[in-house]
Amino acid sequence: MIKRCPQHGFFRGERCECGSTGQLLLDETKTEQLGRLVAGGLRHFPGDLGLEMDSRGWVDLAKLGEVVKSRHRWASKELVIALVESDPKQRYEIHNDKVRARYGHSVDVELDHAENELPKLYYGASEEEADRILEIGLKSASQRYVHLSTTPQKAWHVATFRTGNPKIIQVDAANAQKEGVKMMTVNEDIVISEMIPSRFLEILATKDILKN
C-alpha cells in the first residue's frame, strides 16, 4: 500500500519512519495495478499506451497521468508521483516534469546514469546458464541491459528467485570498462551493462559468496 505522511511525504507499509500511520492513498491491489501499468508504459510498450519516449527513456509525466486515468478512474498523476517516490527499489525517477524507468527496459533506450566505479560486479545464474555465459559472454535475452549486483550476496539473493542453487559470476568491471564496455550505476544494489565478453567473467567460489 501507499500512504502519505504530512511530514515526510509518500511511503509504503503501515507506518512512516516517524511512526505516523499517514493517509491511505492506494491499497495493495491498486498499488499493484498502477505499478504494472506504469512499468509497461516506461519499460516495455510506451507506444501502445500513446506515450512518446525519447532516446533516454523519458516520457511526459502529465501524459502518463492521463494514460493511467483512462485505464483506472481512481488513478492520477499525483498517484504516479506517489508510486515513484515511495518505491523502495528506486525503479523510476522524475525530473523536469518527465518520468522514466531507471532500469528494466525491453525497449531500445540509451540511458545516461553515472558510470560504475566498482571494480567487481556480480551476476547469479543456474549452473547450466553459468556454463553458457562463460562461453559466449553475458548479455540479456529480453532487456536492453544486463542487470548486475554490487555484491555477491545480493546476486545470490536475486538468483534464488530463478534457481535453487545459483552460481555467482564475478565480473571484472574495471577492465571491461577500460575496453569500452558501458556500465552505469542505477542504485546501491544494481549496475546495468552492455554485453560483457567472457574474458571478463569467472565463477566465484562458494566460500567467497558467503563472506559478510
N, C-alpha and C positions, 0 to 999 in steps of 0.2 A: 504494500500500500504506500501511497504518497501522502504526506501531511505537510502543513506549513506552520512553522514556529514564528510567532510575532517578532522574536529577537534574532533568530538565526536563519530564517528562510525555510526552503523546502528540505524535507528529509524523508528517509524510508524507515519503516518499522513503527513500533508502538510509541516510542518516546524520542525526543530530540536529545542531543548530548547534554543539554542543560537540565533535562528532566521534564520539560514541558510535554504534555500529551498532544499539543497542537490541534490544528483544524484539519479534519479529514478532507482530502481533495479527490483521491481515487482509491477504491478498494483494490484488492489483489487482482480480481478478474479484469477490471477496467485498466489497471496498470499494465497487465499482460497484453490486452488487446491494443492499447495505444503503442506499447513497445514494439509489437510485431509490425504494426503499420509504419511506424517511424523507421524501423530497421529496414523494411522493404524499400521505402522511399529514398533513404540515404545510403543504402549499401547495394541494393540488388536490382530494383526496377523503377527508377525515378520517372522515366518516360511514360510508363504505364499509368502512373498517377498524375500525369500532366505537370511534372516538375522539371525545370531546366537546371541541369547540374553543370558547373564549369569544370575545367580540367583538374582543379584541385579538390573537387568533391563538394563544393559549397552550393547550397540552394537557398532561395529566399525564404526566410523564416515566416513571414506573413502568408506567403503562398502555401507553405506546408501547413500552417494553421487552418487555412481554408480547406485544404485537402482532407485533413483529419476530421474537420467539422462536417464535411459532406458524407463521410463514411460513418461517423458516430455523432449523433446530435449533441451528446454531452461533452464532446471534445472541443478543444480550443487552442489557440496559440499559447495562452498562458499555461495550459496543461502540458504542452510540448516543452516549454521552458522548465516547468517543474520536473518533468521526466528527465531532461538533460542535466539539470543542476543537482538532482538528488541521486543520480546514477552512481552506485559505488564502484562500478568498473570503468568509469570515465570513458564511456564509449562514444560520446558526442561532445561537440563544442559549439559555442555561439560566439560570433564576432561580427560587429557592424551590421546587425540585422540579417546576418547569414547564419546558417547552421550546417554542420556536416558530421558524418561519422569519422572518428579518428582512426579506425581500422575496420577490417572485416569486409571490405568491398569485393564483390564479384564483377562489378562494372569496371571499366578501364579508367582509372584516375592516376594522377601523378601527385602524390601527397608531398607536403613540404615541411614535415616535422623536423625538429633538431636532429643533427647527426648523432648516431650512437657513439658513446665514449667508453663503453665497457669492452675489455679485451677478449672476454669469453662470453658466449651465449649458449643457450641450450634448447633442445627440441626432443620431445618424447614421442616414441613410435613403438608399434609392435615389433617383435623380433623379425618377422618377415619384411615389414616396411623398412626397418633399420638396415637390413642387408641390402635392399634395393637402393636405398638412399646413399649408402656408402659406395655403390657402384656408379650411379648416374648423377648424384648431386641432390640437393634439397630444393624443391620448388613446390608451390601449391597447385593442387589439381583443380580447385574450384574458386580460389580467391586471387585477387590481384597480387598480394604479397604473402610471403611466408611469415607466420607468426612465431616468434621466438620468445623464450622466457629468460628472465635476467638471472635466475639461479637454477641449479639442477633440481632443487626441491620443488620449485614452482612448476618446472617442466614435468616432473613426475606426477604431481597432483593433477595437472591438466590432462596428461596422457591416460591416467587411470579411468577417465570417463569413456575412453575408447578401447582400452585393452587391459587385461587383468595384471599383466606383468611387463610393464613397459621397459624398453631400452632407452637410455638417455644419450643423445648425440651431443657432443660438445663441439661448438663452432668456434674456430679461430677467427673471431670477428676482426681483430686488429689487422691481421694480414689480408683477410678478404677485402676489407675496406681499402687497404693500400693498393690493391689490384683492381679497384673500381667497383666493387660490389656495394650498392647503395643500401645502407641500414639506417633506420630512423627510430628514435625513441618516442613511444606513444605515452607511456606512463612508467611508474616504478616497476611494473611487472612485465611489460610487453615491449618488444622491439620488433619492427617489421622490416622485411628484407626482400630484395630482388633474389633471383635464383642464386644459390650458393654452390659452387663447384665442389666435387667430392674431396679434393685435396685439402680442403679446409675443415674436414669433418672427421671425427673419431668417436668411438663408443666410450663412454665414461664408465669406469669401474664402479661396481655397486657400493663399495666402501666410501667412495668419494661422494656419491649421491646422498648417503646417509649422514654425512657430516652436518653439523649445525650451520 
